[in-house]
Amino acid sequence: MDNSSGVGVLDKAALVLGALESGPATLAGLVAATGLARPTAHRLAVALEHHRMVARDMQGRFILGPRLAELAAAAGEDRLLATAGPVLTHLRDVTGESAQLYRRQGDMRICVAAAERLSGLRDTVPVGSTLTMKAGSSAQILMAWEEPERLHRGLQGARFTATALSGVRRRGWAQSIGEREPGVASVSAPVRGPSNRVVAAVSVSGPIERLTRHPGRMHAQAVIDAAGRLSEALRRTS
């Protein structure tokens, strides 16, 4: 099959990136994998490094660069947001509570999509709101599957414990009762990307008098189902 696009320099750059997909490579390794002349392979790899699409490891070998991860994350977020609207609307209608989608951003979480309850708006979270990672069921979800060192750091000053997050991982959902805001309860579940990594949290939230002190009993399954639909959408479009 002819993989030529008719734009030679782009075809050769794609060969270099494709060769690095399987792992780090020396210049000699790039030449062997791509069939390009040594000066051409070197010139392209250095040019791609300038644009952060290629980087170097500790041994000086060429590796895929951080710009590719940034572009992949942006593409995933676009797919996630394109799917989120109807899923959150359905979750709101099924539970009768406001539904939100959160993504982690550094040491905070941001509400990237929401379907608000049609009445009783005092407990809503507007899209674009930045909230703490130290409290709330969606913070628990976004923290629970982190790598150990980041998890340990994140637990410092948090309203939840390592034991609580262990329970979250076991159940596959989290709940909070007045943890972030007095009088408000919530239930959250993880959205997973194609690599099975947690990329977002789906939540429903409302006053404790409606959600009770055991909100997971009422809404965990609906939230899990919504998160599953978003995870499936990300897998289909990857």
N, CA, C and O of each residue as an XYZ file, in Angstrom:
952
protein
N       0.843     -1.197      0.000
C       0.000      0.000      0.000
C       0.883      1.253      0.000
O       1.842      1.335      0.768
N       0.563      2.223     -0.855
C       1.356      3.450     -0.967
C       0.927      4.419      0.122
O      -0.221      4.861      0.161
N       1.883      4.749      1.022
C       1.576      5.670      2.111
C       1.983      7.102      1.795
O       1.994      7.961      2.677
N       2.323      7.358      0.512
C       2.753      8.697      0.137
C       1.564      9.641      0.048
O       0.533      9.315     -0.539
N       1.729     10.826      0.646
C       0.693     11.855      0.558
C       0.942     12.791     -0.613
O       0.082     13.591     -0.979
N       2.134     12.680     -1.196
C       2.519     13.614     -2.244
C       3.313     14.790     -1.704
O       3.838     15.595     -2.474
N       3.405     14.896     -0.372
C       4.221     15.945      0.260
C       5.395     15.240      0.939
O       5.290     14.767      2.071
N       6.503     15.184      0.224
C       7.613     14.329      0.631
C       8.128     14.559      2.028
O       8.378     13.605      2.764
N       8.295     15.835      2.411
C       8.885     16.107      3.720
C       7.968     15.646      4.853
O       8.444     15.180      5.888
N       6.647     15.777      4.657
C       5.709     15.299      5.678
C       5.708     13.783      5.752
O       5.629     13.209      6.839
N       5.795     13.129      4.588
C       5.847     11.662      4.588
C       7.069     11.167      5.357
O       6.987     10.191      6.103
N       8.201     11.845      5.173
C       9.425     11.429      5.856
C       9.346     11.721      7.356
O       9.811     10.926      8.173
N       8.757     12.863      7.713
C       8.570     13.168      9.135
C       7.661     12.135      9.791
O       7.893     11.729     10.929
N       6.620     11.711      9.065
C       5.714     10.685      9.598
C       6.449      9.364      9.790
O       6.169      8.631     10.738
N       7.394      9.055      8.893
C       8.203      7.841      9.056
C       9.025      7.907     10.350
O       9.127      6.919     11.077
N       9.602      9.064     10.629
C      10.403      9.235     11.842
C       9.535      9.039     13.089
O       9.907      8.308     14.007
N       8.367      9.707     13.110
C       7.479      9.575     14.273
C       6.992      8.139     14.418
O       6.914      7.618     15.530
N       6.664      7.499     13.299
C       6.217      6.103     13.340
C       7.286      5.185     13.894
O       6.986      4.252     14.640
N       8.555      5.449     13.527
C       9.653      4.623     14.027
C       9.806      4.768     15.536
O      10.169      3.812     16.222
N       9.528      5.976     16.057
C       9.685      6.220     17.498
C       8.515      5.683     18.313
O       8.596      5.614     19.539
N       7.442      5.306     17.653
C       6.269      4.775     18.373
C       6.635      3.534     19.172
O       6.052      3.284     20.227
N       7.599      2.751     18.679
C       7.953      1.509     19.366
C       9.000      1.712     20.455
O       9.361      0.764     21.153
N       9.501      2.966     20.609
C      10.426      3.233     21.692
C      11.599      4.090     21.260
O      11.675      4.488     20.097
N      12.530      4.387     22.186
C      13.677      5.249     21.883
C      14.528      4.686     20.752
O      14.620      3.471     20.574
N      15.153      5.591     19.984
C      16.001      5.159     18.876
C      17.199      6.101     18.741
O      17.067      7.316     18.886
N      18.358      5.526     18.463
C      19.527      6.318     18.094
C      19.336      6.783     16.652
O      18.399      6.357     15.977
N      20.216      7.645     16.190
C      20.151      8.066     14.790
C      20.315      6.863     13.867
O      19.612      6.746     12.863
N      21.239      5.972     14.206
C      21.425      4.761     13.390
C      20.142      3.924     13.375
O      19.768      3.356     12.349
N      19.477      3.859     14.536
C      18.219      3.115     14.610
C      17.130      3.739     13.747
O      16.356      3.029     13.106
N      17.070      5.072     13.733
C      16.097      5.765     12.876
C      16.368      5.485     11.411
O      15.447      5.230     10.635
N      17.636      5.535     11.038
C      18.005      5.267      9.642
C      17.572      3.853      9.251
O      17.005      3.648      8.177
N      17.840      2.883     10.124
C      17.491      1.493      9.838
C      15.977      1.302      9.749
O      15.486      0.563      8.895
N      15.239      1.979     10.643
C      13.784      1.783     10.699
C      13.057      2.490      9.567
O      12.015      2.019      9.111
N      13.594      3.614      9.109
C      12.869      4.435      8.122
C      13.376      4.262      6.695
O      12.652      4.523      5.734
N      14.627      3.821      6.563
C      15.216      3.743      5.223
C      15.662      5.098      4.696
O      16.059      5.211      3.537
N      15.601      6.121      5.528
C      16.025      7.457      5.107
C      17.547      7.560      5.144
O      18.206      6.852      5.905
N      18.097      8.443      4.319
C      19.527      8.731      4.391
C      19.843      9.341      5.755
O      19.024     10.059      6.329
N      21.025      9.050      6.263
C      21.404      9.509      7.595
C      21.253     11.033      7.756
O      20.671     11.470      8.749
N      21.756     11.863      6.814
C      21.587     13.318      6.983
C      20.121     13.746      7.007
O      19.743     14.654      7.747
N      19.291     13.077      6.182
C      17.857     13.410      6.143
C      17.182     13.054      7.461
O      16.422     13.853      8.009
N      17.463     11.844      7.974
C      16.873     11.404      9.244
C      17.273     12.345     10.368
O      16.448     12.704     11.209
N      18.542     12.744     10.383
C      19.022     13.642     11.431
C      18.346     15.008     11.335
O      17.905     15.559     12.343
N      18.265     15.553     10.115
C      17.666     16.887      9.914
C      16.200     16.892     10.344
O      15.742     17.829     10.998
N      15.474     15.850      9.976
C      14.047     15.780     10.333
C      13.861     15.597     11.836
O      12.996     16.237     12.435
N      14.661     14.735     12.445
C      14.520     14.492     13.884
C      14.807     15.767     14.678
O      14.112     16.068     15.648
N      15.828     16.512     14.266
C      16.167     17.750     14.966
C      15.083     18.807     14.749
O      14.754     19.558     15.667
N      14.528     18.866     13.534
C      13.440     19.816     13.260
C      12.201     19.467     14.090
O      11.544     20.357     14.632
N      11.886     18.186     14.189
C      10.744     17.761     14.998
C      11.002     18.030     16.483
O      10.074     18.323     17.237
N      12.260     17.928     16.892
C      12.620     18.241     18.274
C      12.379     19.723     18.558
O      11.938     20.089     19.648
N      12.668     20.559     17.586
C      12.433     22.002     17.742
C      10.964     22.287     18.031
O      10.636     23.188     18.804
N      10.077     21.504     17.396
C       8.632     21.686     17.577
C       8.076     20.827     18.712
O       6.860     20.737     18.884
N       8.975     20.186     19.499
C       8.608     19.379     20.675
C       7.821     18.122     20.316
O       7.194     17.510     21.180
N       7.856     17.738     19.033
C       7.226     16.471     18.637
C       8.181     15.300     18.825
O       7.764     14.143     18.869
N       9.453     15.612     18.935
C      10.496     14.646     19.273
C      11.298     15.236     20.423
O      11.458     16.453     20.516
N      11.802     14.371     21.299
C      12.654     14.805     22.414
C      13.809     13.817     22.535
O      13.934     12.907     21.716
N      14.641     13.988     23.535
C      15.759     13.059     23.796
C      15.624     12.483     25.200
O      15.177     13.157     26.128
N      16.021     11.220     25.332
C      16.043     10.630     26.671
C      17.409     10.872     27.312
O      18.251     11.567     26.744
N      17.623     10.299     28.491
C      18.857     10.547     29.244
C      20.096     10.044     28.503
O      21.204     10.525     28.739
N      19.903      9.080     27.612
C      21.029      8.542     26.828
C      21.222      9.290     25.507
O      22.099      8.942     24.716
N      20.398     10.324     25.270
C      20.516     11.085     24.035
C      19.772     10.484     22.858
O      19.862     10.988     21.738
N      19.029      9.396     23.109
C      18.260      8.781     22.030
C      17.005      9.605     21.744
O      16.495     10.308     22.616
N      16.520      9.505     20.517
C      15.298     10.206     20.133
C      14.085      9.462     20.686
O      14.025      8.233     20.646
N      13.120     10.221     21.201
C      11.851      9.671     21.697
C      10.722     10.595     21.246
O      10.969     11.727     20.828
N       9.484     10.111     21.330
C       8.335     10.961     21.027
C       8.271     12.106     22.034
O       8.522     11.908     23.222
N       7.933     13.307     21.556
C       8.002     14.499     22.377
C       6.699     14.876     23.049
O       5.643     14.337     22.719
N       6.773     15.812     24.002
C       5.604     16.177     24.819
C       4.482     16.846     24.023
O       3.325     16.802     24.442
N       4.801     17.461     22.893
C       3.746     18.124     22.118
C       2.710     17.117     21.635
O       1.530     17.451     21.527
N       3.129     15.902     21.347
C       2.190     14.878     20.877
C       1.189     14.522     21.976
O       0.005     14.321     21.706
N       1.671     14.447     23.209
C       0.770     14.164     24.338
C      -0.227     15.302     24.519
O      -1.399     15.067     24.813
N       0.241     16.537     24.341
C      -0.650     17.696     24.479
C      -1.740     17.671     23.403
O      -2.908     17.934     23.688
N      -1.353     17.355     22.179
C      -2.333     17.285     21.086
C      -3.322     16.144     21.311
O      -4.518     16.285     21.055
N      -2.806     15.008     21.796
C      -3.690     13.871     22.061
C      -4.690     14.201     23.160
O      -5.861     13.830     23.071
N      -4.229     14.901     24.202
C      -5.129     15.290     25.297
C      -6.202     16.241     24.793
O      -7.366     16.129     25.177
N      -5.812     17.183     23.930
C      -6.783     18.133     23.380
C      -7.815     17.418     22.527
O      -9.004     17.732     22.586
N      -7.359     16.454     21.729
C      -8.298     15.690     20.894
C      -9.255     14.888     21.756
O     -10.449     14.808     21.465
N      -8.722     14.287     22.832
C      -9.579     13.519     23.740
C     -10.600     14.400     24.425
O     -11.752     14.000     24.596
N     -10.186     15.612     24.823
C     -11.114     16.525     25.487
C     -12.220     16.958     24.531
O     -13.376     17.073     24.936
N     -11.879     17.199     23.271
C     -12.894     17.559     22.281
C     -13.925     16.445     22.143
O     -15.127     16.709     22.117
N     -13.456     15.190     22.052
C     -14.381     14.058     21.925
C     -15.235     13.922     23.182
O     -16.433     13.645     23.111
N     -14.600     14.121     24.324
C     -15.314     14.004     25.594
C     -16.425     15.048     25.679
O     -17.557     14.725     26.039
N     -16.104     16.294     25.349
C     -17.093     17.372     25.445
C     -18.195     17.207     24.409
O     -19.351     17.540     24.670
N     -17.841     16.691     23.225
C     -18.851     16.488     22.185
C     -19.899     15.467     22.618
O     -21.058     15.545     22.210
N     -19.485     14.512     23.445
C     -20.385     13.437     23.891
C     -21.082     13.775     25.204
O     -22.145     13.233     25.509
N     -20.473     14.679     25.983
C     -20.912     14.884     27.369
C     -22.331     15.436     27.479
O     -23.083     15.027     28.364
N     -22.708     16.358     26.593
C     -24.000     17.030     26.723
C     -25.177     16.093     26.895
O     -25.858     16.144     27.919
N     -25.439     15.217     25.893
C     -26.593     14.318     26.020
C     -26.483     13.325     27.168
O     -27.491     12.959     27.771
N     -25.255     12.883     27.475
C     -25.075     11.927     28.576
C     -25.410     12.582     29.917
O     -26.092     11.985     30.749
N     -24.931     13.805     30.122
C     -25.223     14.507     31.379
C     -26.695     14.881     31.475
O     -27.283     14.830     32.555
N     -27.288     15.255     30.351
C     -28.727     15.582     30.359
C     -29.544     14.360     30.762
O     -30.477     14.467     31.557
N     -29.192     13.201     30.212
C     -29.896     11.962     30.564
C     -29.693     11.640     32.049
O     -30.630     11.236     32.737
N     -28.460     11.823     32.534
C     -28.179     11.549     33.951
C     -28.994     12.481     34.842
O     -29.552     12.039     35.846
N     -29.070     13.751     34.494
C     -29.887     14.699     35.252
C     -31.344     14.269     35.265
O     -32.005     14.320     36.302
N     -31.846     13.844     34.106
C     -33.257     13.471     34.016
C     -33.562     12.202     34.804
O     -34.630     12.079     35.404
N     -32.625     11.264     34.800
C     -32.822      9.995     35.519
C     -32.774     10.203     37.032
O     -33.561      9.612     37.771
N     -31.837     11.052     37.488
C     -31.645     11.230     38.932
C     -32.450     12.394     39.499
O     -32.736     12.424     40.696
N     -32.817     13.353     38.648
C     -33.475     14.563     39.122
C     -32.521     15.552     39.774
O     -32.958     16.509     40.414
N     -31.203     15.325     39.613
C     -30.197     16.193     40.225
C     -29.269     16.774     39.161
O     -29.180     16.254     38.049
N     -28.583     17.858     39.516
C     -27.605     18.454     38.611
C     -26.473     17.464     38.347
O     -26.025     16.751     39.245
N     -26.020     17.438     37.085
C     -24.946     16.523     36.688
C     -23.765     17.336     36.159
O     -23.954     18.334     35.464
N     -22.549     16.907     36.491
C     -21.348     17.624     36.072
C     -20.290     16.654     35.551
O     -20.291     15.463     35.862
N     -19.391     17.213     34.749
C     -18.209     16.488     34.297
C     -16.984     17.300     34.707
O     -16.880     18.482     34.377
N     -16.048     16.661     35.432
C     -14.850     17.335     35.923
C     -13.602     16.716     35.311
O     -13.532     15.508     35.086
N     -12.610     17.579     35.045
C     -11.275     17.115     34.675
C     -10.260     17.738     35.627
O     -10.444     18.849     36.124
N      -9.198     16.999     35.863
C      -8.140     17.538     36.727
C      -7.294     18.539     35.941
O      -6.989     18.327     34.768
N      -6.928     19.611     36.597
C      -6.038     20.608     36.012
C      -5.045     21.020     37.093
O      -5.335     21.882     37.922
N      -3.866     20.392     37.072
C      -2.877     20.641     38.115
C      -3.389     20.193     39.465
O      -3.779     19.038     39.635
N      -3.391     21.106     40.432
C      -3.848     20.779     41.778
C      -5.313     21.143     42.000
O      -5.782     21.180     43.138
N      -6.027     21.410     40.923
C      -7.451     21.749     41.005
C      -8.232     20.842     40.051
O      -7.651     20.082     39.277
N      -9.543     20.938     40.126
C     -10.403     20.276     39.134
C     -11.321     21.333     38.547
O     -11.708     22.289     39.221
N     -11.656     21.149     37.304
C     -12.476     22.143     36.622
C     -13.729     21.475     36.070
O     -13.668     20.376     35.519
N     -14.868     22.152     36.222
C     -16.123     21.656     35.666
C     -16.136     22.008     34.182
O     -16.207     23.183     33.824
N     -16.068     20.992     33.313
C     -15.975     21.244     31.867
C     -17.314     21.090     31.159
O     -17.449     21.496     30.005
N     -18.302     20.513     31.826
C     -19.646     20.382     31.247
C     -20.631     20.137     32.380
O     -20.266     19.593     33.423
N     -21.882     20.539     32.172
C     -22.892     20.366     33.222
C     -24.287     20.354     32.619
O     -24.534     20.944     31.568
N     -25.188     19.671     33.304
C     -26.616     19.729     32.992
C     -27.314     20.089     34.288
O     -27.368     19.286     35.219
N     -27.846     21.296     34.343
C     -28.387     21.812     35.600
C     -29.809     21.327     35.844
O     -30.597     21.146     34.915
N     -30.109     21.126     37.106
C     -31.481     20.828     37.514
C     -32.364     22.022     37.145
O     -31.934     23.172     37.242
N     -33.576     21.749     36.730
C     -34.433     22.804     36.194
C     -34.984     23.725     37.273
O     -35.483     24.809     36.970
N     -34.896     23.296     38.536
C     -35.326     24.170     39.632
C     -34.406     23.932     40.820
O     -33.686     22.934     40.865
N     -34.432     24.848     41.777
C     -33.574     24.712     42.957
C     -32.110     24.857     42.613
O     -31.318     23.957     42.890
N     -31.736     25.972     42.016
C     -30.403     26.123     41.441
C     -29.308     26.458     42.448
O     -28.171     26.706     42.045
N     -29.612     26.472     43.737
C     -28.593     26.935     44.676
C     -27.400     25.999     44.786
O     -26.342     26.416     45.256
N     -27.541     24.723     44.358
C     -26.430     23.790     44.517
C     -25.701     23.511     43.204
O     -24.947     22.541     43.124
N     -25.900     24.324     42.185
C     -25.291     24.057     40.894
C     -23.822     24.483     40.867
O     -23.375     25.302     41.669
N     -23.086     23.895     39.910
C     -21.681     24.239     39.682
C     -21.559     24.713     38.240
O     -21.677     23.897     37.326
N     -21.328     26.003     38.000
C     -21.258     26.507     36.631
C     -20.061     25.929     35.861
O     -19.009     25.663     36.442
N     -20.238     25.740     34.552
C     -19.134     25.307     33.696
C     -18.004     26.334     33.806
O     -18.242     27.541     33.782
N     -16.784     25.837     33.928
C     -15.625     26.707     34.093
C     -15.211     26.889     35.544
O     -14.131     27.411     35.821
N     -16.066     26.462     36.477
C     -15.715     26.585     37.900
C     -14.488     25.739     38.221
O     -14.363     24.605     37.760
N     -13.593     26.302     39.010
C     -12.399     25.595     39.466
C     -12.580     25.269     40.941
O     -12.811     26.160     41.758
N     -12.474     23.996     41.276
C     -12.725     23.536     42.642
C     -11.507     22.791     43.182
O     -10.605     22.414     42.433
N     -11.501     22.593     44.476
C     -10.383     21.945     45.141
C     -10.291     20.455     44.786
O     -11.288     19.807     44.467
N      -9.049     19.936     44.854
C      -8.839     18.489     44.747
C      -8.766     17.855     46.139
O      -8.455     16.670     46.262
N      -9.045     18.625     47.173
C      -8.910     18.134     48.548
C     -10.230     17.657     49.137
O     -10.244     17.098     50.234
N     -11.347     17.867     48.429
C     -12.650     17.489     48.966
C     -13.626     17.282     47.812
O     -13.475     17.861     46.736
N     -14.638     16.436     48.065
C     -15.672     16.184     47.071
C     -15.495     14.839     46.399
O     -14.376     14.344     46.264
N     -16.617     14.240     45.973
C     -16.545     12.886     45.405
C     -15.800     12.852     44.076
O     -15.114     11.872     43.788
N     -15.918     13.907     43.252
C     -15.188     13.877     41.979
C     -13.689     14.030     42.206
O     -12.890     13.469     41.456
N     -13.296     14.786     43.237
C     -11.873     14.865     43.591
C     -11.355     13.486     44.005
O     -10.243     13.101     43.643
N     -12.166     12.749     44.765
C     -11.775     11.386     45.150
C     -11.539     10.521     43.909
O     -10.555      9.785     43.836
N     -12.442     10.616     42.940
C     -12.316      9.819     41.707
C     -11.056     10.210     40.948
O     -10.302      9.338     40.515
N     -10.818     11.501     40.782
C      -9.661     11.968     40.008
C      -8.345     11.676     40.728
O      -7.285     11.670     40.102
N      -8.407     11.436     42.029
C      -7.211     11.145     42.816
C      -6.969      9.638     42.977
O      -5.820      9.202     43.042
N      -8.028      8.852     43.039
C      -7.928      7.463     43.511
C      -6.990      6.594     42.682
O      -6.324      5.715     43.231
N      -6.926      6.819     41.385
C      -6.110      5.973     40.515
C      -4.788      6.635     40.126
O      -4.119      6.184     39.197
N      -4.410      7.696     40.828
C      -3.142      8.350     40.536
C      -1.965      7.452     40.947
O      -2.120      6.519     41.735
N      -0.785      7.759     40.391
C       0.414      7.030     40.780
C       0.738      7.337     42.244
O       0.417      8.417     42.741
N       1.384      6.373     42.939
C       1.543      6.477     44.405
C       2.116      7.809     44.901
O       1.624      8.368     45.882
N       3.152      8.317     44.228
C       3.780      9.546     44.726
C       2.819     10.734     44.621
O       2.720     11.540     45.547
N       2.115     10.837     43.493
C       1.163     11.945     43.325
C      -0.025     11.765     44.269
O      -0.571     12.741     44.784
N      -0.416     10.520     44.490
C      -1.510     10.219     45.418
C      -1.127     10.648     46.836
O      -1.923     11.270     47.539
N       0.079     10.317     47.245
C       0.543     10.680     48.593
C       0.541     12.199     48.764
O       0.078     12.717     49.780
N       1.062     12.905     47.763
C       1.081     14.374     47.837
C      -0.336     14.932     47.895
O      -0.615     15.851     48.664
N      -1.222     14.379     47.086
C      -2.587     14.887     47.004
C      -3.384     14.685     48.281
O      -4.321     15.433     48.562
N      -3.010     13.671     49.053
C      -3.748     13.380     50.286
C      -3.389     14.345     51.422
O      -4.105     14.418     52.420
N      -2.295     15.078     51.275
C      -1.895     16.016     52.326
C      -2.913     17.165     52.407
O      -3.073     17.945     51.467
N      -3.583     17.242     53.541
C      -4.594     18.271     53.745
C      -5.959     17.943     53.160
O      -6.860     18.782     53.187
N      -6.126     16.726     52.628
C      -7.407     16.348     52.011
C      -8.433     15.962     53.072
O      -8.080     15.559     54.180
N      -9.700     16.093     52.715
C     -10.799     15.707     53.614
C     -11.071     14.206     53.566
O     -11.882     13.700     54.341
N     -10.402     13.494     52.664
C     -10.565     12.039     52.554
C      -9.208     11.378     52.778
O      -8.172     12.039     52.710
N      -9.217     10.069     53.045
C      -8.003      9.346     53.419
C      -7.624      8.320     52.348
O      -8.396      8.054     51.427
N      -6.424      7.747     52.484
C      -5.987      6.676     51.588
C      -6.926      5.485     51.684
O      -7.202      4.826     50.682
N      -7.416      5.206     52.883
C      -8.351      4.092     53.076
C      -9.654      4.340     52.308
O     -10.204      3.433     51.683
N     -10.129      5.576     52.367
C     -11.349      5.923     51.621
C     -11.140      5.730     50.128
O     -12.022      5.218     49.439
N      -9.966      6.140     49.618
C      -9.701      5.998     48.183
C      -9.548      4.534     47.784
O      -9.879      4.159     46.659
N      -9.051      3.709     48.697
C      -8.990      2.273     48.442
C     -10.402      1.716     48.242
O     -10.634      0.881     47.368
N     -11.334      2.191     49.062
C     -12.743      1.795     48.902
C     -13.329      2.280     47.589
O     -14.122      1.578     46.962
N     -12.941      3.481     47.170
C     -13.401      4.028     45.884
C     -12.931      3.134     44.742
O     -13.711      2.807     43.847
N     -11.669      2.740     44.769
C     -11.133      1.870     43.705
C     -11.859      0.531     43.686
O     -12.127     -0.022     42.619
N     -12.178      0.012     44.869
C     -12.848     -1.284     44.953
C     -14.276     -1.198     44.420
O     -14.717     -2.074     43.675
N     -15.004     -0.134     44.804
C     -16.416      0.011     44.401
C     -16.575      0.506     42.976
O     -17.492      0.105     42.260
N     -15.642      1.409     42.568
C     -15.761      2.033     41.251
C     -16.580      3.310     41.273
O     -16.929      3.832     40.214
N     -16.897      3.829     42.461
C     -17.593      5.110     42.582
C     -17.254      5.732     43.940
O     -16.750      5.062     44.841
N     -17.545      7.034     44.061
C     -17.267      7.759     45.307
C     -18.486      8.574     45.695
O     -19.301      8.933     44.846
N     -18.607      8.865     46.995
C     -19.659      9.755     47.467
C     -19.074     10.725     48.483
O     -18.079     10.423     49.142
N     -19.689     11.874     48.604
C     -19.299     12.811     49.654
C     -20.555     13.430     50.242
O     -21.539     13.668     49.542
N     -20.502     13.686     51.537
C     -21.634     14.269     52.266
C     -21.107     15.481     53.028
O     -20.469     15.335     54.071
N     -21.374     16.672     52.508
C     -20.912     17.896     53.147
C     -19.406     18.031     53.181
O     -18.869     18.755     54.020
N     -18.721     17.353     52.291
C     -17.256     17.335     52.328
C     -16.665     18.627     51.757
O     -15.762     19.223     52.345
N     -17.187     19.046     50.611
C     -16.693     20.284     49.997
C     -17.503     21.485     50.447
O     -16.959     22.564     50.678
N     -18.810     21.288     50.569
C     -19.705     22.393     50.925
C     -20.764     21.875     51.890
O     -21.400     20.863     51.593
N     -20.980     22.519     53.025
C     -21.979     22.051     53.988
C     -23.356     21.922     53.344
O     -23.800     22.800     52.603
N     -24.019     20.810     53.643
C     -25.380     20.622     53.155
C     -25.489     20.034     51.769
O     -26.597     19.761     51.308
N     -24.355     19.825     51.077
C     -24.377     19.301     49.710
C     -23.760     17.905     49.680
O     -22.712     17.666     50.279
N     -24.423     16.988     48.977
C     -23.914     15.628     48.786
C     -23.682     15.387     47.296
O     -24.267     16.062     46.449
N     -22.821     14.418     46.989
C     -22.557     14.105     45.583
C     -22.118     12.661     45.429
O     -21.680     12.015     46.381
N     -22.248     12.171     44.194
C     -21.799     10.829     43.818
C     -21.052     10.965     42.493
O     -21.510     11.671     41.594
N     -19.910     10.296     42.366
C     -19.098     10.409     41.162
C     -18.564      9.041     40.733
O     -18.450      8.114     41.536
N     -18.240      8.946     39.432
C     -17.646      7.728     38.872
C     -16.627      8.122     37.799
O     -16.714      9.214     37.238
N     -15.660      7.239     37.511
C     -14.573      7.596     36.588
C     -14.927      7.402     35.112
O     -15.604      6.447     34.733
N     -14.449      8.334     34.301
C     -14.450      8.184     32.837
C     -13.042      7.783     32.449
O     -12.072      8.424     32.856
N     -12.927      6.719     31.660
C     -11.616      6.196     31.294
C     -11.350      6.377     29.805
O     -12.236      6.172     28.975
N     -10.126      6.761     29.480
C      -9.718      6.895     28.085
C      -9.374      5.541     27.498
O      -9.495      4.519     28.174
N      -8.941      5.525     26.229
C      -8.637      4.262     25.547
C      -7.581      3.421     26.248
O      -7.603      2.195     26.140
N      -6.650      4.060     26.969
C      -5.605      3.313     27.680
C      -6.071      2.866     29.070
O      -5.281      2.328     29.845
N      -7.344      3.088     29.383
C      -7.962      2.744     30.669
C      -7.594      3.711     31.783
O      -7.941      3.484     32.942
N      -6.888      4.795     31.440
C      -6.531      5.812     32.436
C      -7.747      6.677     32.743
O      -8.524      6.995     31.843
N      -7.917      7.059     34.005
C      -9.031      7.940     34.389
C      -8.743      9.345     33.860
O      -7.736      9.959     34.212
N      -9.638      9.840     33.015
C      -9.440     11.155     32.388
C     -10.436     12.195     32.885
O     -10.238     13.392     32.673
N     -11.508     11.750     33.545
C     -12.533     12.684     34.012
C     -13.395     11.988     35.052
O     -13.295     10.779     35.261
N     -14.245     12.778     35.701
C     -15.204     12.240     36.676
C     -16.588     12.779     36.360
O     -16.759     13.981     36.154
N     -17.572     11.899     36.322
C     -18.975     12.286     36.178
C     -19.597     12.334     37.564
O     -19.367     11.445     38.383
N     -20.387     13.372     37.827
C     -20.977     13.542     39.164
C     -22.441     13.948     39.085
O     -22.879     14.549     38.104
N     -23.184     13.617     40.122
C     -24.454     14.288     40.406
C     -24.324     14.891     41.795
O     -23.692     14.309     42.676
N     -24.921     16.056     41.985
C     -24.842     16.702     43.293
C     -26.152     17.385     43.621
O     -26.906     17.775     42.730
N     -26.414     17.526     44.910
C     -27.627     18.189     45.365
C     -27.642     18.256     46.877
O     -26.714     17.772     47.526
N     -28.673     18.845     47.446
C     -28.745     18.980     48.903
C     -28.900     17.623     49.594
O     -29.537     16.707     49.075
N     -28.294     17.528     50.781
C     -28.344     16.270     51.526
C     -29.785     15.841     51.801
O     -30.090     14.649     51.842
N     -30.671     16.831     51.991
C     -32.059     16.429     52.294
C     -32.711     15.650     51.149
O     -33.645     14.883     51.381
N     -32.228     15.839     49.917
C     -32.746     15.041     48.801
C     -31.892     13.795     48.567
O     -32.427     12.705     48.364
N     -30.564     13.954     48.595
C     -29.686     12.822     48.286
C     -29.484     11.901     49.485
O     -28.998     10.781     49.331
N     -29.852     12.361     50.667
C     -29.701     11.643     51.936
C     -28.216     11.539     52.309
O     -27.346     12.017     51.580
N     -27.948     10.918     53.435
C     -26.567     10.733     53.873
C     -25.927      9.494     53.257
O     -24.796      9.142     53.591
N     -26.647      8.839     52.364
C     -26.110      7.682     51.622
C     -26.427      7.870     50.139
O     -27.159      7.067     49.561
N     -25.883      8.921     49.516
C     -26.272      9.237     48.137
C     -25.901      8.149     47.133
O     -26.540      8.015     46.090
N     -24.852      7.363     47.457
C     -24.447      6.291     46.549
C     -25.521      5.235     46.376
O     -25.664      4.663     45.295
N     -26.279      4.971     47.435
C     -27.363      3.973     47.336
C     -28.391      4.401     46.302
O     -28.955      3.573     45.586
N     -28.625      5.705     46.234
C     -29.646      6.222     45.319
C     -29.128      6.321     43.883
O     -29.832      5.961     42.939
N     -27.899      6.808     43.722
C     -27.492      7.265     42.390
C     -26.211      6.647     41.836
O     -25.827      6.961     40.709
N     -25.540      5.783     42.589
C     -24.256      5.259     42.099
C     -24.407      4.566     40.742
O     -23.591      4.784     39.847
N     -25.434      3.740     40.582
C     -25.555      2.985     39.331
C     -25.797      3.893     38.135
O     -25.244      3.667     37.059
N     -26.617      4.913     38.317
C     -26.871      5.849     37.209
C     -25.599      6.609     36.832
O     -25.338      6.840     35.651
N     -24.815      6.995     37.830
C     -23.566      7.724     37.563
C     -22.546      6.803     36.889
O     -21.855      7.215     35.957
N     -22.454      5.558     37.361
C     -21.554      4.577     36.735
C     -21.944      4.352     35.272
O     -21.081      4.282     34.397
N     -23.238      4.241     35.018
C     -23.714      4.026     33.641
C     -23.342      5.209     32.745
O     -22.920      5.016     31.605
N     -23.499      6.427     33.258
C     -23.157      7.624     32.478
C     -21.659      7.658     32.189
O     -21.246      7.934     31.063
N     -20.852      7.380     33.200
C     -19.398      7.354     33.012
C     -19.009      6.281     32.002
O     -18.104      6.481     31.192
N     -19.693      5.151     32.052
C     -19.425      4.071     31.098
C     -19.735      4.474     29.671
O     -19.005      4.113     28.748
N     -20.824      5.227     29.481
C     -21.173      5.680     28.126
C     -20.114      6.639     27.588
O     -19.761      6.575     26.410
N     -19.609      7.522     28.439
C     -18.552      8.448     28.001
C     -17.252      7.695     27.719
O     -16.561      8.002     26.748
N     -16.916      6.727     28.547
C     -15.707      5.923     28.323
C     -15.811      5.173     27.001
O     -14.844      5.103     26.243
N     -16.966      4.623     26.732
C     -17.181      3.888     25.478
C     -17.050      4.813     24.274
O     -16.485      4.427     23.251
N     -17.569      6.028     24.391
C     -17.459      7.006     23.299
C     -15.995      7.337     23.015
O     -15.608      7.470     21.855
N     -15.183      7.471     24.055
C     -13.756      7.759     23.864
C     -13.040      6.588     23.208
O     -12.134      6.786     22.398
N     -13.443      5.366     23.555
C     -12.828      4.184     22.932
C     -13.191      4.093     21.466
O     -12.350      3.766     20.629
N     -14.456      4.387     21.152
C     -14.922      4.282     19.753
C     -14.211      5.258     18.843
O     -13.954      4.952     17.679
N     -13.883      6.453     19.374
C     -13.337      7.502     18.505
C     -11.831      7.604     18.582
O     -11.234      8.506     17.995
N     -11.198      6.660     19.321
C      -9.730      6.747     19.442
C      -9.063      6.169     18.206
O      -7.835      6.151     18.118
